[in-house]
Amino acid sequence: MLRRLLKDKSAVVCVAFIVVVMAAGLLADTVPLNNPNKVNVLAKLQAPSFAYPLGTDHLGRCTLARLVHGIRLTIFLSLLTMCCTIALGSAVGLLSGYFRGRVDEVVMRVCDVMLSFPSQVMILAVVGVLGPGMMNVVAANILIKWAWYGRMIRSSVIRYGEKGYVLFSKVSGTGAPYIVFRHLLPGVASELLVLASLDMGWVILNISTLSFLGLGVQAPTAEWGAMLNEAKDVMVRAPLQMLVPGVAIMTVVAAFNMLGDSLRDALDPKTV
């Protein structure tokens, strides 16, 4: 799989781009950048210059510094959301798919209820109840998405559960934990990887959207969606302030989506 993935130039480019972006976020405090929250009204809405490579916003803050520091919240919180969602959804899917019976019925009915509501409406409702804040946004995204992952993993577990080596383990008296973690989980891991990479773009857009609406990151913290919210009032006078975070979100989401497509092709046994 890795060999096939390395032959895919678009996958290599996407991985390299994502790694560079994440490294920039991790090293934001060590890179010689301006203070992202330092206000200088005398330098507001400046054009790109040596001191401010991407200009300044309506409060005179360095756009480049805010963009780089915003990576931590936009991307790393999306990764946290994705990891927690996968962990919860996988646990539910493995439990339901392996034991079946009443456990399966109860879990699937709960998933049906969760999936019956439009995701965006539910996220707004959850954030409205919990209140604004990034951790509440993360919790809302996990609460809405885990059921979808649980159903997907359940289907995969049922399919892999009919394999000969799994049936042999059951007949020979092997314990359920061993079968689940030794046989079933490795079997669905590749599908989880593809689903997670494809859904990362969805999570990034969700977190950015809620911050744009004022329900996520609160001022003056730098985050790409919040930067879009702040830039909308000066969009005509300084369009660059809207373009910078917008293009950043678009390219990162596109990179994760293209990487997910490449992973799906590399893991598909029908493709050569």
MOVENFEN-V621380 format. One record per residue. RES is the residue in one small letter. OMEGA is omega in whole degrees, 0 to 359 (none if undefined). BURIAL is 1 if it has 16 or more other ideal C-beta (glycine too) atoms within 10 Angstrom, else 0. Layout:
((RES OMEGA BURIAL) (RES OMEGA BURIAL))
This chain:
((m 181 0) (l 180 0) (r 179 0) (r 180 1) (l 180 1) (l 178 0) (k 180 0) (d 184 1) (k 181 0) (s 178 0) (a 179 1) (v 180 0) (v 180 0) (c 179 1) (v 180 1) (a 180 0) (f 181 1) (i 179 1) (v 179 0) (v 180 0) (v 180 1) (m 177 1) (a 178 0) (a 178 1) (g 180 1) (l 184 0) (l 185 0) (a 182 1) (d 182 0) (t 179 0) (v 181 0) (p 178 0) (l 175 1) (n 175 1) (n 185 0) (p 183 1) (n 181 0) (k 182 0) (v 176 0) (n 186 0) (v 178 0) (l 181 0) (a 185 1) (k 177 1) (l 177 0) (q 176 1) (a 178 0) (p 181 0) (s 179 0) (f 180 0) (a 180 0) (y 187 1) (p 178 0) (l 179 1) (g 180 1) (t 180 1) (d 185 1) (h 177 0) (l 180 1) (g 179 1) (r 183 1) (c 182 1) (t 180 1) (l 180 1) (a 179 1) (r 178 1) (l 182 1) (v 179 1) (h 179 1) (g 179 1) (i 184 1) (r 181 1) (l 185 1) (t 186 1) (i 185 1) (f 174 0) (l 174 1) (s 177 1) (l 177 0) (l 178 1) (t 182 1) (m 181 1) (c 180 0) (c 179 1) (t 179 1) (i 181 1) (a 181 0) (l 180 1) (g 179 1) (s 179 1) (a 180 0) (v 181 1) (g 178 1) (l 180 1) (l 182 1) (s 183 1) (g 183 1) (y 186 1) (f 178 0) (r 178 0) (g 183 0) (r 178 0) (v 179 0) (d 181 1) (e 182 0) (v 182 0) (v 182 1) (m 178 1) (r 175 0) (v 178 0) (c 179 1) (d 179 0) (v 181 0) (m 183 1) (l 181 1) (s 180 0) (f 174 0) (p 187 0) (s 183 1) (q 179 0) (v 180 0) (m 179 1) (i 179 1) (l 180 1) (a 181 0) (v 179 1) (v 178 1) (g 179 0) (v 183 0) (l 182 0) (g 180 0) (p 179 1) (g 186 0) (m 181 1) (m 175 0) (n 176 1) (v 178 1) (v 180 1) (a 180 1) (a 179 1) (n 178 1) (i 183 1) (l 183 1) (i 190 1) (k 187 1) (w 183 1) (a 179 1) (w 178 1) (y 178 1) (g 180 1) (r 180 1) (m 181 1) (i 177 1) (r 180 1) (s 179 0) (s 180 1) (v 178 1) (i 179 1) (r 180 0) (y 180 1) (g 179 1) (e 179 0) (k 183 0) (g 183 0) (y 177 0) (v 178 1) (l 178 0) (f 179 0) (s 179 1) (k 182 0) (v 182 0) (s 175 0) (g 178 0) (t 182 0) (g 181 0) (a 180 0) (p 180 0) (y 180 0) (i 182 1) (v 186 1) (f 183 0) (r 185 0) (h 188 1) (l 182 1) (l 176 1) (p 180 0) (g 182 1) (v 184 1) (a 181 0) (s 177 1) (e 177 1) (l 181 1) (l 179 1) (v 181 1) (l 181 1) (a 181 1) (s 178 1) (l 183 1) (d 179 1) (m 178 1) (g 179 1) (w 181 1) (v 178 1) (i 179 1) (l 180 1) (n 181 1) (i 179 1) (s 180 1) (t 180 1) (l 176 1) (s 177 1) (f 180 1) (l 179 0) (g 182 0) (l 182 1) (g 180 1) (v 178 1) (q 180 0) (a 6 0) (p 184 0) (t 181 1) (a 175 1) (e 189 1) (w 178 1) (g 177 1) (a 177 1) (m 176 1) (l 180 1) (n 180 1) (e 184 1) (a 186 1) (k 181 0) (d 180 0) (v 185 1) (m 182 0) (v 182 0) (r 183 0) (a 183 1) (p 180 0) (l 181 1) (q 177 1) (m 184 1) (l 186 0) (v 179 1) (p 179 1) (g 178 1) (v 179 0) (a 179 1) (i 183 1) (m 183 0) (t 180 0) (v 178 1) (v 178 1) (a 180 0) (a 179 1) (f 179 1) (n 179 1) (m 177 1) (l 178 1) (g 177 1) (d 180 1) (s 178 1) (l 179 1) (r 179 1) (d 182 0) (a 183 1) (l 180 1) (d 182 0) (p 181 0) (k 180 0) (t 181 0) (v none 0))
